[in-house]
Amino acid sequence: MQTTSARIDLTIKSDPAEIAAVRKAVEETAAAAGLDEQGIAEVGLCVNEALANVIRHAYGGVKDRPIVVSAHCQDEGLVVTIRDWGNGVNPASLPPRPYDPLEPGGLGLICLWRMMSHVNYIPQGDGMLLVMKKRKPTPPAGPKAERP
Amino acid sequence: MSEVNPGMDLVPSTRVDAASRAVVATIRGEIDLHNSTDLRGVLLELLSKHEPKRLILNLAQVPYMDSSAIAVLVESLQKIRKIGGRIFLTDLQPRVKGLLEIARLDSIFVVAKDEADALSKP
């Protein structure tokens, strides 16, 4: 396992006990990437939800399967990838259903679509690769230069 | 109110007011898929044991929760509605408040400033 503030590469087991530490490590990288507090929180939640989906759905709750999580800074913000070797079902290809707040399920994916700038599930043949990106907030325009 | 000790770090204290059929539970810590089933067990036991008209969850010490925790709250809400009760969420921290808003649950649960506010609401 390699961890730095600008990049992390983590290999974990599909155990829910692992989620919090990964979330916090990615949040640190998001901070290093220049995201603001809200952006950092949103990235953390999306990593949590994506990992929970892998554990519950791709691996069916089995706790000893591998998951590789990477995060690194880019000029535009943060890139997070999550690789699993599960059932290969692409959550993005599932038929959409109207969200009902009083019915279980679906909230995790809603968080991903709404909070991340880019979400792409890439089937791997032996599992799934999720690529998520979060752009840095655009700085406010500075004062216009005065003419001499 | 009488004190009940659930014996868990996650729910360190619970108070029951039999007269008003109110239960106040203090929840502590981050809640995700790892421990949301523990929270589920405590809340469902409180509901079945006391059948409260109002279940007040003090979330001042919950800086973070995920969708699995939200699912536990929704399940508890479905249960308490069957006995004519309501769930009050107090002292929401920013991340928890944000997730409730995305889940469109901020208007389904009764959100109160603090425990006193929850107890005083009609």
Interface residues (C-beta under 8 A of the other chain):
Chain A: P16 A17 I19 A20 R23 A41 G44 L45 N48 E49 A52 I55 R56 Y99 P101 L102 P104 G105 L107 G108 I110 C111 R114
Chain B: E30 D32 L33 H34 Y64 D66 S67 S68 I70 A71 V74 E75 L77 Q78 P94 R95 G98 L99 I102 A103 R104 L105 I108
